[in-house]
Amino acid sequence: MKRFAKVLAGMTAAMVTMLVATAAFAQTAGGDAAVAFSDRDKWIAIAAGLGIAIAAFGGALGQGRAAAAALDGIARQPSASDKLFTPMILGLALIESLVIYSLIISIILVGKVH
């Protein structure tokens, strides 16, 4: 139950941060006649932020579990550490590549904001 409360508090903090950020994006520059962001641009910015946040969270969970499982295996059988190390590093690289793909997609989305 304690873990759920921590996750809920973290998600609430993230949502508040995103709501404050959208208000900052909606402001026009100075007293100039600059065009404010359209609704489409706001949703693109929210999608980019949510996409990278969810990908980073999922990647961190996956990497933590993979490392914990590999260390547990090494602790049970220290002689197998050479056999576990390479697949663990390969798995961590594949997990991280998914987060990098999400970062690239978010950068492309932010590039579409006018």
C-alpha positions as CSV (number, residue, x, y, z in Angstrom):
1,M,0.0,0.0,0.0
2,K,2.9,2.3,0.8
3,R,4.3,1.8,-2.7
4,F,1.0,2.6,-4.3
5,A,0.9,5.9,-2.3
6,K,4.3,6.8,-3.6
7,V,3.4,6.0,-7.2
8,L,0.2,8.0,-6.9
9,A,2.0,11.0,-5.4
10,G,4.6,10.9,-8.2
11,M,1.9,10.7,-10.9
12,T,0.0,13.6,-9.3
13,A,3.2,15.7,-9.2
14,A,3.8,14.8,-12.9
15,M,0.2,15.8,-13.8
16,V,0.5,19.1,-11.9
17,T,3.8,19.9,-13.7
18,M,2.3,19.2,-17.1
19,L,-0.7,21.4,-16.3
20,V,1.5,24.3,-15.3
21,A,3.7,23.7,-18.3
22,T,0.8,24.0,-20.7
23,A,-0.2,27.3,-19.2
24,A,3.4,28.5,-19.8
25,F,3.3,27.3,-23.4
26,A,0.0,29.1,-24.1
27,Q,1.4,32.6,-23.3
28,T,2.3,34.9,-26.2
29,A,5.7,36.6,-26.4
30,G,5.8,40.0,-24.8
31,G,3.6,42.8,-26.1
32,D,4.2,41.6,-29.7
33,A,1.4,40.5,-32.0
34,A,2.7,36.9,-31.9
35,V,0.2,34.2,-32.6
36,A,-0.6,32.0,-29.6
37,F,-0.3,28.2,-29.8
38,S,-3.3,26.5,-31.3
39,D,-5.1,23.7,-29.5
40,R,-3.3,21.2,-31.8
41,D,0.1,22.5,-30.7
42,K,-0.8,22.2,-27.1
43,W,-1.9,18.6,-27.5
44,I,1.3,17.8,-29.5
45,A,3.4,19.3,-26.6
46,I,1.4,17.2,-24.1
47,A,1.8,14.1,-26.2
48,A,5.5,14.6,-26.5
49,G,5.9,15.1,-22.8
50,L,3.8,12.2,-21.8
51,G,5.4,9.9,-24.3
52,I,8.9,10.5,-23.0
53,A,7.8,10.3,-19.4
54,I,6.0,7.0,-19.8
55,A,8.9,5.6,-21.9
56,A,11.5,6.7,-19.3
57,F,9.4,5.2,-16.5
58,G,8.9,1.9,-18.3
59,G,12.5,1.7,-19.3
60,A,13.7,2.3,-15.8
61,L,11.4,-0.4,-14.4
62,G,12.6,-2.8,-17.1
63,Q,16.3,-2.1,-16.5
64,G,15.9,-2.4,-12.7
65,R,14.2,-5.8,-13.0
66,A,16.7,-7.1,-15.5
67,A,19.7,-6.0,-13.4
68,A,18.0,-7.4,-10.2
69,A,17.4,-10.8,-11.9
70,A,21.0,-10.9,-13.2
71,L,22.5,-10.0,-9.8
72,D,20.2,-12.6,-8.2
73,G,21.4,-15.2,-10.6
74,I,25.1,-14.3,-10.0
75,A,24.5,-14.3,-6.2
76,R,23.0,-17.9,-6.4
77,Q,25.8,-19.2,-8.7
78,P,28.9,-16.9,-8.8
79,S,30.6,-19.1,-11.4
80,A,27.9,-18.2,-13.9
81,S,28.6,-14.5,-13.8
82,D,30.4,-14.6,-17.2
83,K,27.5,-16.3,-18.8
84,L,25.0,-13.8,-17.3
85,F,26.9,-10.6,-17.9
86,T,26.7,-10.4,-21.7
87,P,23.0,-11.2,-22.1
88,M,22.2,-8.7,-19.3
89,I,24.1,-6.0,-21.1
90,L,22.4,-6.9,-24.4
91,G,19.0,-6.8,-22.7
92,L,19.7,-3.4,-21.1
93,A,20.8,-2.0,-24.4
94,L,17.6,-3.2,-26.1
95,I,15.5,-1.7,-23.3
96,E,17.4,1.6,-23.6
97,S,16.9,1.7,-27.3
98,L,13.1,1.8,-26.9
99,V,13.5,4.8,-24.6
100,I,15.7,6.5,-27.2
101,Y,13.1,5.8,-29.9
102,S,10.5,7.5,-27.8
103,L,12.9,10.5,-27.3
104,I,13.3,10.8,-31.1
105,I,9.5,10.7,-31.6
106,S,9.0,13.3,-29.0
107,I,11.6,15.6,-30.6
108,I,9.9,15.1,-34.0
109,L,6.5,16.0,-32.4
110,V,7.9,19.1,-30.7
111,G,9.4,20.1,-34.1
112,K,5.8,20.2,-35.5
113,V,4.8,22.9,-32.9
114,H,4.6,26.3,-34.6
